[in-house]
């Protein structure tokens, strides 16, 4: 079983990881380009993207919540007694997911258009950063619709084992984004020099490119979900109860987690410009180190859902323990990557000062410690346990650990005891350690496997 299990997992995980790597590569080049302008520009784009990431995490919640049902219905469609009912329920789930994504995009677009300065003041008191971030926001309004549509559609396609097309499109979006950013940030290739606004415009152009091909494929070409434009208006009442039971806890959990992460960003923002810039540098490194972990997390939800959809509970339990061990191994590999890549990555940011570099070094050391736990619990909570339908319990525990442990400890470390950056970061991420222990106990109990109806 082990050999076929790992082959199955990495067949899904590696294309997802490669797509994440491309996205992170774009973000890294963006921060290097913007960072070459000034620390103010780097801090402004970093904090503005902290708010945009709330929307992105909400979309991930919508997509991953729907993925639990999509992968389960897909398993039923392939092996169940009533494949037509399962296929219909699958399309209803995707329809609900896309409707909610559009509504969510409209809300965030309005907020970004109407109150950009107020949003920036949540993160910093520095007037120059607020003004620069407001400019970035004004050019990002339309991006929400394209980002949400492509992100949730990609997750739905992955849930039915369609992983190649999103990867190919991401490669294309990478080159579009890099070229557009280079042109509009610095005024190259005949384009106007827009600096921080150019970074937002380049990202918007890449989002349009990505959505056109990914959503277009779902509506025209895909045969596994067989979703067409008319299905966006189909009746969905028969799956509403299951969707609400499974997806709403994921959405609430990821949404509150996004708010919690932004509270962390607010703490960091008020620690000073150098800390914000240093955190922006380390964030990219952290993402790079966990691309395979992210791929395995998503494949964990898909594999678990399809296994349970076929009716094999015992196999799902065995797979869960294999995923846990896999998480520990990948966590140590991620830590090793951070240790080796720390100095070269920090040195690539020519526009930042020595104090920022020193803080970034401390943060990277802290991340290399935390990442072992984060990798393990991410594969369990965002993968196996979520794929088993245990979304309500995950919603509760995620937020208890974040709001009662991480954030209070981080506030104490940063503003009361004024500890070094290393310890501030460890405190802000301490929930990862607790969640790793809890997720293993939850796995062993078997209570995470929930029944889902068509």
C-alpha positions, 0 to 999 in steps of 0.5 A: 500500500505504501508505494501506491499511496505515495505515488497517488499523493505525489501525482497530485501534490507535485503539480500543486506544489509547482503551481505554488512555487510559480506563484511564490516566485512571482511574489518574490520578484515583486517584492525584490522589484518594489524593494529596490524602490524603497523600504516604504514601498516594500512595507506598503505593498506588504501591508496592503497585501495583508488585507488582500490575503484576507480575501484570498484565505476566504476564497481558499476556505470556499474552495477547500470547503467545497473540495471536501464535498467535490472529492467525496461526490467524485469518489461516489460518482466513480464507485457509487451506486447512483453516479448520476445523483453524485454528478449532479450534487458535484455540479451543485456544489461548484455552483454554490462555491462560485456564487459565494466567491462573486459576492465576496469579491464584490464586498472586498472590492467596495471596501478597497475602493471606498476606504483604502486609507482606513484599511492601511491605518489598521496596519500602521501609523506611518503616513507615507506607508498609508499613502503608498498602500492606498495607491496600491489598493486603488489599482487592485480593486478589479483583481478580486473578481479574477483572483477569486474565480481562478483560485476556487475553480483551480481547487475544484479542478484539483479535487477531480484530479485535474492538476495539469492545466492550472499548472500550465496556466500558472507558468503563463501567468508567471511570465505575464506578471513578471513582464508587466511588473517590470514594464509598469514599475520601472517604465520599461518596454514603452510603458509609463513608470508607475512604481507601486501602482505598476506592481498592482497593475502587473498583478491585475493583468496576470490575474485576468490572464489566469482567470480567462484560461482556468474558468474558461476551461471549466465552462467549456472543456472539462468533462469530470465536473461537466459544469457549464455557464447555465449551471451557475443558476441551477437549483442547489437546495438539495445540497445546501444542508451538506454544503452548510454543514461542511463548507461553512465551518471551513469558511468561518475557520479560515476567515477568522484565521485570516483575521487572526493572521492580520492581527499578527500583521498589525502587531508586526506593523506597529513594531516599526518599518524595519520589522515590517520589511524584514517580515516581508522578506521572510514571508517569501522564504517561508512560502518557498520552503513549504510548497511541497507541504501545501501540495501534500495538504491539498492532496491529503484532502482529495485522497481522503475524500475520495477514499471515504467516498468509495466507502473504505474507512479503514484505508482512510485511517491507515492513510491518515497515519502515513500523512502524519509521518510524511508531514514530519519528514517534509517539515525537517526538509523545509527547516533545512531549506530555510537554514541554507537559503537564509543568507542568499535570500536576505542579500538579494534585497539590495534596497534594505538597511542593515537593521532590516537584514539583522531582523530578517535573519532572526525571523528566519531562524525562528521560522526554521524551528516552527516550520517542522510543526507547521508542516505536520499540522497543516497536512493534518488539519488542512488535508486529512482531517478536513477531507474526512469532513471534520470541519466544525471541530477544526473551526473551533480548535484553530481559533481557540489556539490562535486567539488564546495562545498565539496572539496574547503571547505575541502581544506580551512578547512584543509590547510588554517584555520587548523581547528580541524578534526571534522570540516575538515570532516564536510566540506569534506562531506557537499555536502550530506546536499545539495544533500538531499534538492535537491533530495526532490525538484527533487522528487516532480517535477516528472521530474525524471521519464524518458521513456525507449524503448526496 
